[in-house]
Amino acid sequence: MEIDLTQALPGELAEVDLTFRRGDALLARKDLQFGKEGAPQVLHEELQSLPGEAQLQAELVYRGRPAARFDATLQLAGEAPARAIAPAFAK
């Protein structure tokens, strides 16, 4: 799957915490921490699951300002990666 982080400035994101669920079932949780260069513009993460709808909850940890959360509904399928776009958050 791909998570588009292009709304963040380069070097601005120190950490991204991802939680994937289907209904009440936890599919995966990933806590990604980045050095001084920050998170990449697009995260590429592998998620092993059956095809279907899944929910993503992401917490974006910024340098020098409060963290922000966003939720997205993903369609998991074998032929193309699911994609979520992180919204722009007020600075």
C-alpha positions as CSV (number, residue, x, y, z in Angstrom):
1,M,0.0,0.0,0.0
2,E,1.0,3.6,-0.4
3,I,0.5,6.6,1.8
4,D,1.0,10.0,0.2
5,L,2.7,12.4,2.6
6,T,3.4,15.2,0.1
7,Q,1.4,17.7,2.1
8,A,4.2,17.7,4.7
9,L,7.3,19.7,4.2
10,P,10.6,17.7,3.7
11,G,12.0,16.7,7.1
12,E,8.9,17.8,8.9
13,L,7.6,14.3,9.9
14,A,9.6,12.4,12.5
15,E,7.3,9.4,13.0
16,V,4.3,7.8,11.4
17,D,2.2,5.3,13.4
18,L,-0.1,3.2,11.3
19,T,-3.0,1.0,12.5
20,F,-4.9,-1.2,10.0
21,R,-8.2,-2.8,11.0
22,R,-11.0,-4.7,9.4
23,G,-14.1,-4.2,11.6
24,D,-12.9,-4.9,15.2
25,A,-10.0,-7.1,14.0
26,L,-6.5,-5.6,14.0
27,L,-4.7,-6.5,10.8
28,A,-1.4,-4.8,11.5
29,R,0.3,-2.0,13.4
30,K,3.5,-0.2,12.2
31,D,5.4,2.5,14.0
32,L,7.9,4.1,11.6
33,Q,10.5,6.5,12.9
34,F,12.6,8.6,10.7
35,G,16.0,10.4,11.2
36,K,16.7,14.0,10.6
37,E,15.8,13.7,6.9
38,G,12.2,13.0,7.9
39,A,9.7,10.7,6.3
40,P,9.7,10.0,2.5
41,Q,7.1,11.8,0.4
42,V,5.3,8.4,-0.2
43,L,5.4,5.5,2.2
44,H,5.4,2.0,0.6
45,E,4.2,-0.5,3.2
46,E,3.3,-4.2,2.7
47,L,0.1,-5.4,4.3
48,Q,-0.7,-9.1,4.2
49,S,-4.5,-9.5,4.2
50,L,-7.4,-10.9,2.2
51,P,-8.9,-8.5,-0.4
52,G,-11.6,-6.2,0.8
53,E,-12.2,-3.0,2.7
54,A,-9.9,-2.0,5.6
55,Q,-9.6,1.0,7.8
56,L,-6.4,2.9,8.3
57,Q,-5.7,5.2,11.3
58,A,-2.5,7.2,11.0
59,E,-0.8,9.4,13.5
60,L,1.7,11.8,12.0
61,V,4.3,13.0,14.5
62,Y,5.7,16.4,13.4
63,R,8.9,18.1,14.6
64,G,8.1,21.1,16.7
65,R,4.3,20.9,16.6
66,P,1.5,18.7,17.8
67,A,0.9,15.3,16.2
68,A,-2.1,14.9,13.9
69,R,-4.4,11.9,13.1
70,F,-6.3,11.0,10.0
71,D,-8.5,8.0,9.0
72,A,-9.0,6.5,5.6
73,T,-10.9,3.6,4.2
74,L,-8.8,1.4,1.9
75,Q,-9.8,-1.2,-0.8
76,L,-7.2,-4.0,-0.5
77,A,-6.8,-5.9,-3.8
78,G,-4.0,-8.0,-5.3
79,E,-3.7,-6.1,-8.6
80,A,-2.9,-2.6,-7.5
81,P,-1.7,-1.1,-4.2
82,A,-4.2,0.6,-2.0
83,R,-3.5,4.4,-1.6
84,A,-4.2,6.9,1.1
85,I,-3.4,10.6,1.0
86,A,-2.6,12.4,4.2
87,P,-4.4,15.7,4.4
88,A,-2.7,19.0,4.9
89,F,-2.9,20.1,8.5
90,A,-2.9,23.6,9.8
91,K,0.6,24.8,10.8
